[in-house]
Amino acid sequence: MKKTRLITGIGVLVAAGAFLISADHIDAPSSMGTTADIADFYAFEPTEGSDLTTFVVDLQSNVLPDLAYGTFDEDILTEINIDLDGDLVEDKVIQAIPRNGRMYYFYGDPGQTGLSSSILENNPLGDVEISSSSAVIETTSDGVRIFAGPRQDPFFFDFFQFNAVIGGMAPEGFKTPDEAEDTFDGANTLSIVVEMPNAMLGTPTGTNALGLTVYKAWVTTNRKQ
């Protein structure tokens, strides 16, 4: 088994934006601004009442549209951790690691929990060509859909008006949705997407603010020792 060392904490969704680059959130100092930097994490049903769950991890938030796209780092293992019994310890993990222009996915019980991870080489989920100018999506025999490649940053935030409001320079307050400007429009991230049948994931036990049953999930990035 290949061992990897955790270098960044959980991606945090409630935070400020990165100045003039793109949306980003609070990361551990050792990962901030590196190829292990987590920008966003999303988990949702693709359609209401679906028996599928889609997981999206966005990395490297400073991939600007007028520059060459960033590349996935082959020394970085991205891991989606899923807690099924409410103890906030991962019971299942979805892993993604790039090799020679393809993203390889693994899924199963974690080899170990906590600050270190081991690649589940005996539990492959599938692999897909890393997209460039056009999106490449693979569907496995288990009904899992996978994607990896650059996508436009989905984070909408009027960064300058926000700073003006909190700095006391905008007595009128925040702009209306029609007037607000998306500071990060056109900026890009590198996205890892996995859509899986819930039957493969197990029974969710978490509850969100709306009272809906959800999977308790978080993302870590790990660097090879």
C-alpha positions, 0 to 999 in steps of 0.5 A: 500500500502507498502511504500518504500524509495529510497536509490540509484540513477539511475544506470550509464552505463559509469564508471570504474570497481570495482577492482578485483571483477566485473563490477560496476558503480557509485552508491549513497553512501548509496547503494554502495556495498549493496543488493541494488547496481545496476551494469547494466541496459539494454533495447533492442529489442530481434530481429531487428524489434521486437514488444517486448522490453527486460529489464535487471537489474543486481544487486550485482556485487560482486557475485564471481564464487567460492563463494555461489551466493548472494540472492535477498533482500526481503526488496529491490524493484527494479523499471524500470521507463519508461518516455513516454512524454519526461518530464523525470518523470516516466509514467509507472513502472515495479516493481520486489520484491522477496518473499520466493524464487520467484520474483513477478512483477507488472506493471502500472502507478506509485502510486507516483513519485520521491524519494518514491514508492508504490508497485502496489499490484493491478497490478500483472504482473506475478511471477517466481521461482528464478533460481539457477543451471538452468534458469527458465523462465515464460511466462504470458498470456499477452506474458510477459517473466520473469526471476530472478537469477544469471547470468555471468557478461556481462561487458567486460573490461580489467581493468588492461590495462585501468589503465596502459594506464591512468596512463602513464605506457602503451605507446603502448596504449590499446590492440587489441580485440584479446589480451585484457583480460576480468578482470571480466570473471567468475564473476556474478550478480543477474539479473532481466529480463522482456520482454514485448510487446510494446503495453503494454508499450505505444508509445516510444518518446525518440531518441538515438544517432543512431536516433532510437526511444527508450523508456526513461527508468532508474532503481531505487532500494528502501528499505522498510521503 
